[in-house]
Amino acid sequence: MSPPHVRARWLLAPLPQAVLSVCLVAAFLGWGLQAHAPTQTLLALPVVTLLASACSVDAVCHRLPNRLLGATGTWLVGAAALTALTRILACGTAPADAVWPAARALLCAVGASGVLLVMAVLPSGLGLGDVKLGAVLGGWLGQLSAAAAVTGLVLGFLLGGVAAGLLIVTRRADRRDHLALGPYLATGGWLAWILTLA
């Protein structure tokens, strides 16, 4: 089964990518500052922009670029380490308490990627890019809470299911066509972040 014909290569041009990034950054910055969570917001902005670019590629080419997912994961690891160190040195937090959000994020990343890996092995249509995206989303949302990571994945699959149903009902696709799941997983993660800070 081959991916459907690509009709939106323009989405990967510099101008649409810049507009997408600016809109997402503005929305997340506004929401995060309104929720009085400046630290979480600043940590989220690179994640949001990198995942927007990765999911644009997935929407057009049905591939999630390793370089973008790797850059996002690297940012998350560095931000978690810096946050833990700041809590220990500047805030006087006990080391176990300071490291726990990073440890929880790691557990959520492993759990999310494990679940998606099992689904990818089964005839579900998921690819390894989706597994890596699940790890990134689990690591990002896991810093907030385990519930946020679960909510993000569930919302992503629900959005993907609704989109697939609409495409089938409107006869723009059938059951044999592939659906790029990355944009829906990322949107679910973004919504879970917003709901968690609300």
C-alpha positions as protocol buffer text, in pm:
chain_id: "A"
residue {
  index: 1
  type: MET
  ca { x: 0 y: 0 z: 0 }
}
residue {
  index: 2
  type: SER
  ca { x: 155 y: 324 z: -112 }
}
residue {
  index: 3
  type: PRO
  ca { x: 96 y: 665 z: 45 }
}
residue {
  index: 4
  type: PRO
  ca { x: -168 y: 883 z: -123 }
}
residue {
  index: 5
  type: HIS
  ca { x: -74 y: 1134 z: -389 }
}
residue {
  index: 6
  type: VAL
  ca { x: 96 y: 1439 z: -236 }
}
residue {
  index: 7
  type: ARG
  ca { x: -94 y: 1762 z: -300 }
}
residue {
  index: 8
  type: ALA
  ca { x: 50 y: 2005 z: -46 }
}
residue {
  index: 9
  type: ARG
  ca { x: 423 y: 2038 z: -106 }
}
residue {
  index: 10
  type: TRP
  ca { x: 382 y: 2415 z: -67 }
}
residue {
  index: 11
  type: LEU
  ca { x: 343 y: 2355 z: 307 }
}
residue {
  index: 12
  type: LEU
  ca { x: 717 y: 2284 z: 331 }
}
residue {
  index: 13
  type: ALA
  ca { x: 818 y: 2616 z: 172 }
}
residue {
  index: 14
  type: PRO
  ca { x: 992 y: 2866 z: 403 }
}
residue {
  index: 15
  type: LEU
  ca { x: 705 y: 3117 z: 418 }
}
residue {
  index: 16
  type: PRO
  ca { x: 428 y: 2873 z: 523 }
}
residue {
  index: 17
  type: GLN
  ca { x: 666 y: 2715 z: 777 }
}
residue {
  index: 18
  type: ALA
  ca { x: 752 y: 3058 z: 920 }
}
residue {
  index: 19
  type: VAL
  ca { x: 385 y: 3156 z: 943 }
}
residue {
  index: 20
  type: LEU
  ca { x: 298 y: 2825 z: 1112 }
}
residue {
  index: 21
  type: SER
  ca { x: 581 y: 2864 z: 1365 }
}
residue {
  index: 22
  type: VAL
  ca { x: 495 y: 3228 z: 1445 }
}
residue {
  index: 23
  type: CYS
  ca { x: 126 y: 3146 z: 1495 }
}
residue {
  index: 24
  type: LEU
  ca { x: 202 y: 2850 z: 1723 }
}
residue {
  index: 25
  type: VAL
  ca { x: 462 y: 3041 z: 1925 }
}
residue {
  index: 26
  type: ALA
  ca { x: 223 y: 3334 z: 1972 }
}
residue {
  index: 27
  type: ALA
  ca { x: -60 y: 3104 z: 2080 }
}
residue {
  index: 28
  type: PHE
  ca { x: 152 y: 2903 z: 2323 }
}
residue {
  index: 29
  type: LEU
  ca { x: 325 y: 3212 z: 2461 }
}
residue {
  index: 30
  type: GLY
  ca { x: -6 y: 3385 z: 2522 }
}
residue {
  index: 31
  type: TRP
  ca { x: -164 y: 3080 z: 2685 }
}
residue {
  index: 32
  type: GLY
  ca { x: 140 y: 2997 z: 2897 }
}
residue {
  index: 33
  type: LEU
  ca { x: 183 y: 3351 z: 3029 }
}
residue {
  index: 34
  type: GLN
  ca { x: -189 y: 3376 z: 3100 }
}
residue {
  index: 35
  type: ALA
  ca { x: -160 y: 3050 z: 3297 }
}
residue {
  index: 36
  type: HIS
  ca { x: 133 y: 3199 z: 3494 }
}
residue {
  index: 37
  type: ALA
  ca { x: 371 y: 2925 z: 3377 }
}
residue {
  index: 38
  type: PRO
  ca { x: 661 y: 3115 z: 3215 }
}
residue {
  index: 39
  type: THR
  ca { x: 920 y: 2840 z: 3268 }
}
residue {
  index: 40
  type: GLN
  ca { x: 703 y: 2566 z: 3117 }
}
residue {
  index: 41
  type: THR
  ca { x: 615 y: 2799 z: 2831 }
}
residue {
  index: 42
  type: LEU
  ca { x: 977 y: 2880 z: 2746 }
}
residue {
  index: 43
  type: LEU
  ca { x: 1062 y: 2510 z: 2756 }
}
residue {
  index: 44
  type: ALA
  ca { x: 766 y: 2431 z: 2528 }
}
residue {
  index: 45
  type: LEU
  ca { x: 831 y: 2684 z: 2250 }
}
residue {
  index: 46
  type: PRO
  ca { x: 1119 y: 2497 z: 2078 }
}
residue {
  index: 47
  type: VAL
  ca { x: 923 y: 2171 z: 2111 }
}
residue {
  index: 48
  type: VAL
  ca { x: 619 y: 2327 z: 1946 }
}
residue {
  index: 49
  type: THR
  ca { x: 810 y: 2475 z: 1653 }
}
residue {
  index: 50
  type: LEU
  ca { x: 1025 y: 2166 z: 1587 }
}
residue {
  index: 51
  type: LEU
  ca { x: 726 y: 1933 z: 1602 }
}
residue {
  index: 52
  type: ALA
  ca { x: 528 y: 2164 z: 1371 }
}
residue {
  index: 53
  type: SER
  ca { x: 801 y: 2131 z: 1107 }
}
residue {
  index: 54
  type: ALA
  ca { x: 833 y: 1755 z: 1157 }
}
residue {
  index: 55
  type: CYS
  ca { x: 458 y: 1704 z: 1129 }
}
residue {
  index: 56
  type: SER
  ca { x: 440 y: 1922 z: 819 }
}
residue {
  index: 57
  type: VAL
  ca { x: 686 y: 1686 z: 654 }
}
residue {
  index: 58
  type: ASP
  ca { x: 477 y: 1391 z: 775 }
}
residue {
  index: 59
  type: ALA
  ca { x: 161 y: 1544 z: 629 }
}
residue {
  index: 60
  type: VAL
  ca { x: 330 y: 1590 z: 290 }
}
residue {
  index: 61
  type: CYS
  ca { x: 566 y: 1292 z: 266 }
}
residue {
  index: 62
  type: HIS
  ca { x: 445 y: 1045 z: 531 }
}
residue {
  index: 63
  type: ARG
  ca { x: 786 y: 1061 z: 701 }
}
residue {
  index: 64
  type: LEU
  ca { x: 883 y: 1207 z: 1039 }
}
residue {
  index: 65
  type: PRO
  ca { x: 1239 y: 1342 z: 1002 }
}
residue {
  index: 66
  type: ASN
  ca { x: 1485 y: 1190 z: 1250 }
}
residue {
  index: 67
  type: ARG
  ca { x: 1683 y: 1514 z: 1265 }
}
residue {
  index: 68
  type: LEU
  ca { x: 1386 y: 1719 z: 1385 }
}
residue {
  index: 69
  type: LEU
  ca { x: 1271 y: 1456 z: 1634 }
}
residue {
  index: 70
  type: GLY
  ca { x: 1630 y: 1414 z: 1754 }
}
residue {
  index: 71
  type: ALA
  ca { x: 1671 y: 1790 z: 1798 }
}
residue {
  index: 72
  type: THR
  ca { x: 1348 y: 1801 z: 1998 }
}
residue {
  index: 73
  type: GLY
  ca { x: 1459 y: 1512 z: 2218 }
}
residue {
  index: 74
  type: THR
  ca { x: 1799 y: 1675 z: 2274 }
}
residue {
  index: 75
  type: TRP
  ca { x: 1633 y: 2001 z: 2376 }
}
residue {
  index: 76
  type: LEU
  ca { x: 1406 y: 1816 z: 2622 }
}
residue {
  index: 77
  type: VAL
  ca { x: 1696 y: 1628 z: 2783 }
}
residue {
  index: 78
  type: GLY
  ca { x: 1904 y: 1946 z: 2817 }
}
residue {
  index: 79
  type: ALA
  ca { x: 1610 y: 2147 z: 2952 }
}
residue {
  index: 80
  type: ALA
  ca { x: 1523 y: 1877 z: 3206 }
}
residue {
  index: 81
  type: ALA
  ca { x: 1883 y: 1857 z: 3328 }
}
residue {
  index: 82
  type: LEU
  ca { x: 1913 y: 2236 z: 3353 }
}
residue {
  index: 83
  type: THR
  ca { x: 1580 y: 2264 z: 3535 }
}
residue {
  index: 84
  type: ALA
  ca { x: 1679 y: 1998 z: 3788 }
}
residue {
  index: 85
  type: LEU
  ca { x: 2017 y: 2161 z: 3846 }
}
residue {
  index: 86
  type: THR
  ca { x: 1855 y: 2503 z: 3892 }
}
residue {
  index: 87
  type: ARG
  ca { x: 1610 y: 2362 z: 4146 }
}
residue {
  index: 88
  type: ILE
  ca { x: 1893 y: 2209 z: 4345 }
}
residue {
  index: 89
  type: LEU
  ca { x: 2138 y: 2500 z: 4335 }
}
residue {
  index: 90
  type: ALA
  ca { x: 1918 y: 2809 z: 4322 }
}
residue {
  index: 91
  type: CYS
  ca { x: 1602 y: 2695 z: 4498 }
}
residue {
  index: 92
  type: GLY
  ca { x: 1752 y: 2456 z: 4752 }
}
residue {
  index: 93
  type: THR
  ca { x: 1520 y: 2173 z: 4651 }
}
residue {
  index: 94
  type: ALA
  ca { x: 1617 y: 1825 z: 4768 }
}
residue {
  index: 95
  type: PRO
  ca { x: 1795 y: 1635 z: 4487 }
}
residue {
  index: 96
  type: ALA
  ca { x: 1533 y: 1357 z: 4478 }
}
residue {
  index: 97
  type: ASP
  ca { x: 1250 y: 1610 z: 4445 }
}
residue {
  index: 98
  type: ALA
  ca { x: 1440 y: 1815 z: 4186 }
}
residue {
  index: 99
  type: VAL
  ca { x: 1518 y: 1513 z: 3967 }
}
residue {
  index: 100
  type: TRP
  ca { x: 1173 y: 1351 z: 3988 }
}
residue {
  index: 101
  type: PRO
  ca { x: 1010 y: 1549 z: 3700 }
}
residue {
  index: 102
  type: ALA
  ca { x: 1296 y: 1447 z: 3467 }
}
residue {
  index: 103
  type: ALA
  ca { x: 1273 y: 1084 z: 3582 }
}
residue {
  index: 104
  type: ARG
  ca { x: 896 y: 1085 z: 3533 }
}
residue {
  index: 105
  type: ALA
  ca { x: 945 y: 1234 z: 3185 }
}
residue {
  index: 106
  type: LEU
  ca { x: 1187 y: 953 z: 3100 }
}
residue {
  index: 107
  type: LEU
  ca { x: 942 y: 690 z: 3223 }
}
residue {
  index: 108
  type: CYS
  ca { x: 661 y: 847 z: 3020 }
}
residue {
  index: 109
  type: ALA
  ca { x: 883 y: 859 z: 2709 }
}
residue {
  index: 110
  type: VAL
  ca { x: 972 y: 491 z: 2746 }
}
residue {
  index: 111
  type: GLY
  ca { x: 609 y: 396 z: 2817 }
}
residue {
  index: 112
  type: ALA
  ca { x: 467 y: 591 z: 2523 }
}
residue {
  index: 113
  type: SER
  ca { x: 725 y: 463 z: 2277 }
}
residue {
  index: 114
  type: GLY
  ca { x: 678 y: 108 z: 2407 }
}
residue {
  index: 115
  type: VAL
  ca { x: 303 y: 117 z: 2350 }
}
residue {
  index: 116
  type: LEU
  ca { x: 345 y: 264 z: 2002 }
}
residue {
  index: 117
  type: LEU
  ca { x: 619 y: 13 z: 1918 }
}
residue {
  index: 118
  type: VAL
  ca { x: 384 y: -275 z: 1997 }
}
residue {
  index: 119
  type: MET
  ca { x: 121 y: -111 z: 1777 }
}
residue {
  index: 120
  type: ALA
  ca { x: 376 y: -60 z: 1498 }
}
residue {
  index: 121
  type: VAL
  ca { x: 473 y: -428 z: 1505 }
}
residue {
  index: 122
  type: LEU
  ca { x: 106 y: -520 z: 1468 }
}
residue {
  index: 123
  type: PRO
  ca { x: -62 y: -448 z: 1131 }
}
residue {
  index: 124
  type: SER
  ca { x: -180 y: -103 z: 1242 }
}
residue {
  index: 125
  type: GLY
  ca { x: -15 y: 123 z: 985 }
}
residue {
  index: 126
  type: LEU
  ca { x: 203 y: 296 z: 1245 }
}
residue {
  index: 127
  type: GLY
  ca { x: 567 y: 349 z: 1156 }
}
residue {
  index: 128
  type: LEU
  ca { x: 884 y: 391 z: 1359 }
}
residue {
  index: 129
  type: GLY
  ca { x: 859 y: 768 z: 1315 }
}
residue {
  index: 130
  type: ASP
  ca { x: 533 y: 758 z: 1512 }
}
residue {
  index: 131
  type: VAL
  ca { x: 712 y: 557 z: 1782 }
}
residue {
  index: 132
  type: LYS
  ca { x: 986 y: 821 z: 1807 }
}
residue {
  index: 133
  type: LEU
  ca { x: 728 y: 1100 z: 1812 }
}
residue {
  index: 134
  type: GLY
  ca { x: 550 y: 918 z: 2095 }
}
residue {
  index: 135
  type: ALA
  ca { x: 875 y: 912 z: 2291 }
}
residue {
  index: 136
  type: VAL
  ca { x: 923 y: 1287 z: 2237 }
}
residue {
  index: 137
  type: LEU
  ca { x: 566 y: 1367 z: 2340 }
}
residue {
  index: 138
  type: GLY
  ca { x: 589 y: 1139 z: 2643 }
}
residue {
  index: 139
  type: GLY
  ca { x: 912 y: 1307 z: 2751 }
}
residue {
  index: 140
  type: TRP
  ca { x: 772 y: 1655 z: 2703 }
}
residue {
  index: 141
  type: LEU
  ca { x: 434 y: 1605 z: 2869 }
}
residue {
  index: 142
  type: GLY
  ca { x: 577 y: 1371 z: 3132 }
}
residue {
  index: 143
  type: GLN
  ca { x: 760 y: 1668 z: 3284 }
}
residue {
  index: 144
  type: LEU
  ca { x: 416 y: 1806 z: 3373 }
}
residue {
  index: 145
  type: SER
  ca { x: 254 y: 1478 z: 3481 }
}
residue {
  index: 146
  type: ALA
  ca { x: 199 y: 1120 z: 3372 }
}
residue {
  index: 147
  type: ALA
  ca { x: -169 y: 1204 z: 3316 }
}
residue {
  index: 148
  type: ALA
  ca { x: -70 y: 1476 z: 3068 }
}
residue {
  index: 149
  type: ALA
  ca { x: 136 y: 1226 z: 2866 }
}
residue {
  index: 150
  type: VAL
  ca { x: -151 y: 975 z: 2856 }
}
residue {
  index: 151
  type: THR
  ca { x: -401 y: 1248 z: 2769 }
}
residue {
  index: 152
  type: GLY
  ca { x: -182 y: 1368 z: 2483 }
}
residue {
  index: 153
  type: LEU
  ca { x: -160 y: 1025 z: 2323 }
}
residue {
  index: 154
  type: VAL
  ca { x: -531 y: 952 z: 2369 }
}
residue {
  index: 155
  type: LEU
  ca { x: -628 y: 1288 z: 2219 }
}
residue {
  index: 156
  type: GLY
  ca { x: -390 y: 1231 z: 1927 }
}
residue {
  index: 157
  type: PHE
  ca { x: -546 y: 895 z: 1844 }
}
residue {
  index: 158
  type: LEU
  ca { x: -898 y: 1035 z: 1883 }
}
residue {
  index: 159
  type: LEU
  ca { x: -822 y: 1323 z: 1646 }
}
residue {
  index: 160
  type: GLY
  ca { x: -664 y: 1082 z: 1397 }
}
residue {
  index: 161
  type: GLY
  ca { x: -966 y: 852 z: 1418 }
}
residue {
  index: 162
  type: VAL
  ca { x: -1210 y: 1136 z: 1362 }
}
residue {
  index: 163
  type: ALA
  ca { x: -1007 y: 1263 z: 1065 }
}
residue {
  index: 164
  type: ALA
  ca { x: -990 y: 914 z: 913 }
}
residue {
  index: 165
  type: GLY
  ca { x: -1364 y: 870 z: 959 }
}
residue {
  index: 166
  type: LEU
  ca { x: -1439 y: 1202 z: 791 }
}
residue {
  index: 167
  type: LEU
  ca { x: -1209 y: 1119 z: 498 }
}
residue {
  index: 168
  type: ILE
  ca { x: -1383 y: 785 z: 448 }
}
residue {
  index: 169
  type: VAL
  ca { x: -1734 y: 932 z: 480 }
}
residue {
  index: 170
  type: THR
  ca { x: -1654 y: 1208 z: 229 }
}
residue {
  index: 171
  type: ARG
  ca { x: -1491 y: 947 z: -1 }
}
residue {
  index: 172
  type: ARG
  ca { x: -1161 y: 1131 z: -10 }
}
residue {
  index: 173
  type: ALA
  ca { x: -993 y: 814 z: 116 }
}
residue {
  index: 174
  type: ASP
  ca { x: -1075 y: 451 z: 178 }
}
residue {
  index: 175
  type: ARG
  ca { x: -962 y: 191 z: 432 }
}
residue {
  index: 176
  type: ARG
  ca { x: -651 y: 103 z: 230 }
}
residue {
  index: 177
  type: ASP
  ca { x: -511 y: 456 z: 229 }
}
residue {
  index: 178
  type: HIS
  ca { x: -244 y: 564 z: 474 }
}
residue {
  index: 179
  type: LEU
  ca { x: -306 y: 852 z: 712 }
}
residue {
  index: 180
  type: ALA
  ca { x: -16 y: 1056 z: 847 }
}
residue {
  index: 181
  type: LEU
  ca { x: -68 y: 1020 z: 1222 }
}
residue {
  index: 182
  type: GLY
  ca { x: 211 y: 1258 z: 1328 }
}
residue {
  index: 183
  type: PRO
  ca { x: 11 y: 1583 z: 1297 }
}
residue {
  index: 184
  type: TYR
  ca { x: -272 y: 1437 z: 1505 }
}
residue {
  index: 185
  type: LEU
  ca { x: -40 y: 1302 z: 1774 }
}
residue {
  index: 186
  type: ALA
  ca { x: 136 y: 1639 z: 1797 }
}
residue {
  index: 187
  type: THR
  ca { x: -196 y: 1826 z: 1812 }
}
residue {
  index: 188
  type: GLY
  ca { x: -309 y: 1592 z: 2089 }
}
residue {
  index: 189
  type: GLY
  ca { x: 14 y: 1669 z: 2276 }
}
residue {
  index: 190
  type: TRP
  ca { x: -32 y: 2043 z: 2232 }
}
residue {
  index: 191
  type: LEU
  ca { x: -392 y: 2022 z: 2355 }
}
residue {
  index: 192
  type: ALA
  ca { x: -285 y: 1814 z: 2657 }
}
residue {
  index: 193
  type: TRP
  ca { x: -21 y: 2076 z: 2744 }
}
residue {
  index: 194
  type: ILE
  ca { x: -280 y: 2353 z: 2723 }
}
residue {
  index: 195
  type: LEU
  ca { x: -535 y: 2160 z: 2929 }
}
residue {
  index: 196
  type: THR
  ca { x: -276 y: 2073 z: 3193 }
}
residue {
  index: 197
  type: LEU
  ca { x: -182 y: 2437 z: 3243 }
}
residue {
  index: 198
  type: ALA
  ca { x: -547 y: 2550 z: 3246 }
}
